[in-house]
Amino acid sequence: MPGSKSRTRARGERRPSRAQREAELVSAAIEAAPSDVTDVCVVGGGAAGLVAAIVAAEEGASVVVLEAELECGRSILATGNGRCNFSTVRLDPRRYNDPEFVRATFGQRPLDDVLGFFRDCGLRWSLEDDRLYPLSRQAASVRNVLLARARRAGVQLACGRRLVALEPRDDGWRLRFEARWDAGRRGELRAQTVVLATGGTNSVGGGALTDDLGLERRPLSPALCPVACEDSPLSLLDGRRAQVDLSLVRDDDLLPCWHERGELLFRGYGISGIVTFDLSRRARPGDWVLVDLVPDHGPSELRQIMGMDPEPGCLDGVLDPEVARLLERLACERWDPGAPQLGPTPRDTHADRLVHLVKHLPLRVRGLAAEKGAQVCQGGLLTNQFDPLSLRCASRPGILACGEALDMDGDCGGFNLSWAWKSGLVAGRSAAGLARKAG
Ligand SMILES: Cc1cc2nc3c(=O)[nH]c(=O)nc-3n(C[C@H](O)[C@H](O)[C@H](O)COP(=O)(O)OP(=O)(O)OC[C@H]3O[C@@H](n4cnc5c(N)ncnc54)[C@H](O)[C@@H]3O)c2cc1C
């Protein structure tokens, strides 16, 4: 953990190997044995769980975080390609799968709440388009300020301890956990209130645990990932990037059901890039994706740029020349993948076919390429079992949930972490409230 036992390496001193680092973390985890009775136990020390734990402890509750990994906040380190796009200035509930629930949990000023919390942690940030990043552009800054504040608030971080059973007791809940360094070694603690913050992508046995509680959940499936497309000559564009307008069209529809602008990365298997991640939350096999490669220029302007008698290279001034070359060839060959025709049918001239490809380049969705890395999971605990204002479970007194443990996912661009932080703030505050009442 930062600060605690770490020290600056002397010049020439070698970095500890992975095994040494693991051994250090194991001994730190063994030393940090948690109390066996606590007001609040937060299960999962990721983004949402750390915030919930800090808030509950600052409001006076005793708090233990049970974390399966040997360190809390590891999930944060991988975000935003290591830079952590931790929020967005356009925090719109409609960018999530359950806007009504999000709207209620967010309250009036969710961004002010999130930024106020991080300001008090000592974090500073800057904007890239609508996205917020830590000033250092290092996800470790976000993780470290959370860990430091958790320690100051007196939160006990019980790492390397995976929750394996959760049972109701007269005075709260009994939690049994398994130590990571010794799978046979079980421990237990009692808590009045339990905050489930086990995440989606990193959830370890979360499904089975919530089944024990008799709670309903939607099965997890990956989202925010690249999209695999049916084989086509466009696989030759592997590695090329473009700023595009992307439209999603269902096979039998004549109007796009969704579209968005952003950076697209062509891959041999399909497409990737931020705009594709958002697409992956909506696309189904068989759907068509139509790519407008020059969204700021209409067909007539393109015709003007190409001139009366278009020659090879006529679009090199507006398109990546490699992309332009392939489209010229496809227009010559009258390539027709059978995509739905949006708008008027183009005239059958080389120039019109080329312009049509530039404005409506078609790819057919084969499925998600989740094996290339998914940022979130769709699914989780059904939200209708929780009060959106307090995140308490209606049927299981003393159980709360936050972050991706709930059936909540949002678009790429800071929406998922924003949900984690804000739902963590709400759950932490209500957990402390419950502890006060019980006390
Ligand atoms: C590669 C990648 C990049 C991303 N980049 C961004 C980004 O830039 N911006 C953005 O907004 N979102 C991003 N996300 C999504 C974001 O990281 C998640 O939405 C967010 O971390 C969810 O927070 P959480 O606390 O619910 O879950 P997590 O942060 O995943 O934390 C859950 C924690 O619970 C622990 N746990 C699970 N089961 C148990 C158990 N049984 N017992 C004890 N502990 C348990 C896990 O080990 C984990 O530490 C990214 C995700 C990935 C994978």
PDBQT file of the ligand as one rigid body, heavy atoms in Angstrom, charges set to zero:
ROOT
HETATM    1  C1  LIG A 501      -9.764  -2.069 -18.419  1.00  0.00    +0.000 C 
HETATM    2  C2  LIG A 501     -10.859  -1.205 -17.822  1.00  0.00    +0.000 A 
HETATM    3  C3  LIG A 501     -10.831   0.163 -18.018  1.00  0.00    +0.000 A 
HETATM    4  C4  LIG A 501     -11.865   0.966 -17.506  1.00  0.00    +0.000 A 
HETATM    5  N1  LIG A 501     -11.777   2.313 -17.684  1.00  0.00    +0.000 NA
HETATM    6  C5  LIG A 501     -12.773   3.107 -17.180  1.00  0.00    +0.000 A 
HETATM    7  C6  LIG A 501     -12.687   4.527 -17.282  1.00  0.00    +0.000 A 
HETATM    8  O1  LIG A 501     -11.674   5.095 -17.737  1.00  0.00    +0.000 OA
HETATM    9  N2  LIG A 501     -13.744   5.263 -16.815  1.00  0.00    +0.000 N 
HETATM   10  C7  LIG A 501     -14.847   4.677 -16.235  1.00  0.00    +0.000 A 
HETATM   11  O2  LIG A 501     -15.769   5.404 -15.840  1.00  0.00    +0.000 OA
HETATM   12  N3  LIG A 501     -14.921   3.342 -16.071  1.00  0.00    +0.000 NA
HETATM   13  C8  LIG A 501     -13.912   2.549 -16.511  1.00  0.00    +0.000 A 
HETATM   14  N4  LIG A 501     -13.982   1.191 -16.328  1.00  0.00    +0.000 N 
HETATM   15  C9  LIG A 501     -15.114   0.628 -15.549  1.00  0.00    +0.000 C 
HETATM   16  C10 LIG A 501     -14.875   0.832 -14.039  1.00  0.00    +0.000 C 
HETATM   17  O3  LIG A 501     -13.583   0.373 -13.710  1.00  0.00    +0.000 OA
HETATM   18  C11 LIG A 501     -15.906   0.037 -13.215  1.00  0.00    +0.000 C 
HETATM   19  O4  LIG A 501     -17.202   0.447 -13.627  1.00  0.00    +0.000 OA
HETATM   20  C12 LIG A 501     -15.741   0.318 -11.738  1.00  0.00    +0.000 C 
HETATM   21  O5  LIG A 501     -14.455  -0.084 -11.288  1.00  0.00    +0.000 OA
HETATM   22  C13 LIG A 501     -16.810  -0.426 -10.946  1.00  0.00    +0.000 C 
HETATM   23  O6  LIG A 501     -16.577  -0.200  -9.572  1.00  0.00    +0.000 OA
HETATM   24  P1  LIG A 501     -17.020  -1.274  -8.492  1.00  0.00    +0.000 P 
HETATM   25  O7  LIG A 501     -16.489  -0.809  -7.193  1.00  0.00    +0.000 OA
HETATM   26  O8  LIG A 501     -18.460  -1.555  -8.631  1.00  0.00    +0.000 OA
HETATM   27  O9  LIG A 501     -16.262  -2.612  -8.924  1.00  0.00    +0.000 OA
HETATM   28  P2  LIG A 501     -14.701  -2.882  -8.901  1.00  0.00    +0.000 P 
HETATM   29  O10 LIG A 501     -13.958  -1.605  -9.009  1.00  0.00    +0.000 OA
HETATM   30  O11 LIG A 501     -14.483  -3.937  -9.910  1.00  0.00    +0.000 OA
HETATM   31  O12 LIG A 501     -14.433  -3.447  -7.440  1.00  0.00    +0.000 OA
HETATM   32  C14 LIG A 501     -14.987  -4.660  -6.994  1.00  0.00    +0.000 C 
HETATM   33  C15 LIG A 501     -14.050  -5.213  -5.947  1.00  0.00    +0.000 C 
HETATM   34  O13 LIG A 501     -14.694  -6.280  -5.258  1.00  0.00    +0.000 OA
HETATM   35  C16 LIG A 501     -13.761  -7.313  -5.027  1.00  0.00    +0.000 C 
HETATM   36  N5  LIG A 501     -14.514  -8.552  -4.832  1.00  0.00    +0.000 N 
HETATM   37  C17 LIG A 501     -15.288  -9.195  -5.730  1.00  0.00    +0.000 A 
HETATM   38  N6  LIG A 501     -15.855 -10.283  -5.172  1.00  0.00    +0.000 NA
HETATM   39  C18 LIG A 501     -15.442 -10.320  -3.878  1.00  0.00    +0.000 A 
HETATM   40  C19 LIG A 501     -15.686 -11.228  -2.787  1.00  0.00    +0.000 A 
HETATM   41  N7  LIG A 501     -16.458 -12.313  -2.912  1.00  0.00    +0.000 N 
HETATM   42  N8  LIG A 501     -15.077 -10.966  -1.589  1.00  0.00    +0.000 NA
HETATM   43  C20 LIG A 501     -14.272  -9.869  -1.421  1.00  0.00    +0.000 A 
HETATM   44  N9  LIG A 501     -14.013  -8.993  -2.446  1.00  0.00    +0.000 NA
HETATM   45  C21 LIG A 501     -14.589  -9.218  -3.648  1.00  0.00    +0.000 A 
HETATM   46  C22 LIG A 501     -12.892  -7.308  -6.293  1.00  0.00    +0.000 C 
HETATM   47  O14 LIG A 501     -11.649  -7.917  -6.074  1.00  0.00    +0.000 OA
HETATM   48  C23 LIG A 501     -12.780  -5.801  -6.558  1.00  0.00    +0.000 C 
HETATM   49  O15 LIG A 501     -11.665  -5.211  -5.924  1.00  0.00    +0.000 OA
HETATM   50  C24 LIG A 501     -12.949   0.379 -16.796  1.00  0.00    +0.000 A 
HETATM   51  C25 LIG A 501     -12.941  -1.010 -16.573  1.00  0.00    +0.000 A 
HETATM   52  C26 LIG A 501     -11.925  -1.787 -17.072  1.00  0.00    +0.000 A 
HETATM   53  C27 LIG A 501     -11.956  -3.284 -16.815  1.00  0.00    +0.000 C 
ENDROOT
TORSDOF 0
